[in-house]
Amino acid sequence: MARRRRKGFDFSEGTYYFQIKATPYNITISRKEEGKAKDRFAHYEAVGKTAEWMGMWNGKDFEK
């Protein structure tokens, strides 16, 4: 029986995050700069991946 995989990292403050929806696990991608994060996010959507923008982590919550 497979066990549930846990998140193996901590979010860092001031970093932008987005997720690529994949089977069996979602892939979380981070970038320090907003422009680079939005560029990669747009790239993944352009090639047909389902992506979810999470925003910038402020230490407690995501800011869109």
C-alpha positions as CSV (number, residue, x, y, z in Angstrom):
1,M,0.0,0.0,0.0
2,A,1.4,3.4,-1.0
3,R,1.9,6.0,1.7
4,R,1.0,9.7,1.3
5,R,4.0,11.8,0.4
6,R,4.7,14.8,2.5
7,K,6.0,18.2,1.4
8,G,9.8,17.9,1.6
9,F,10.6,21.6,1.8
10,D,9.7,24.9,3.5
11,F,8.3,27.9,1.7
12,S,10.7,30.9,1.8
13,E,9.5,34.5,2.4
14,G,9.5,36.8,-0.6
15,T,9.5,33.9,-3.2
16,Y,6.9,33.4,-5.8
17,Y,5.3,29.9,-6.2
18,F,3.1,28.1,-8.7
19,Q,2.0,24.5,-9.1
20,I,1.9,22.2,-12.1
21,K,-1.0,19.8,-11.8
22,A,0.5,16.3,-12.6
23,T,-0.3,12.7,-11.8
24,P,0.3,11.3,-9.2
25,Y,1.8,14.4,-7.5
26,N,1.6,18.2,-8.1
27,I,4.9,19.9,-8.8
28,T,5.6,23.1,-6.9
29,I,8.0,25.6,-8.7
30,S,9.5,28.7,-7.2
31,R,11.3,31.8,-8.5
32,K,12.8,34.7,-6.6
33,E,11.7,37.3,-9.1
34,E,8.0,38.0,-10.0
35,G,8.8,38.5,-13.8
36,K,10.6,35.2,-14.1
37,A,7.9,33.4,-12.1
38,K,5.1,34.7,-14.4
39,D,7.2,34.0,-17.5
40,R,7.6,30.3,-16.5
41,F,4.0,30.1,-15.4
42,A,2.9,31.4,-18.8
43,H,5.2,28.9,-20.6
44,Y,3.8,25.9,-18.8
45,E,0.2,27.0,-19.7
46,A,1.3,27.6,-23.3
47,V,2.5,24.0,-23.7
48,G,-0.8,22.7,-22.3
49,K,0.0,22.0,-18.7
50,T,-2.6,22.8,-16.0
51,A,-1.0,25.3,-13.7
52,E,-2.1,27.2,-10.6
53,W,-0.6,30.5,-9.6
54,M,0.0,30.6,-5.8
55,G,1.7,34.0,-5.5
56,M,4.3,35.3,-3.1
57,W,4.8,33.7,0.3
58,N,4.9,36.3,3.1
59,G,5.6,33.9,5.9
60,K,2.0,33.1,6.8
61,D,0.0,33.2,3.6
62,F,0.2,33.7,-0.2
63,E,-0.3,37.1,-1.6
64,K,-1.6,37.0,-5.2
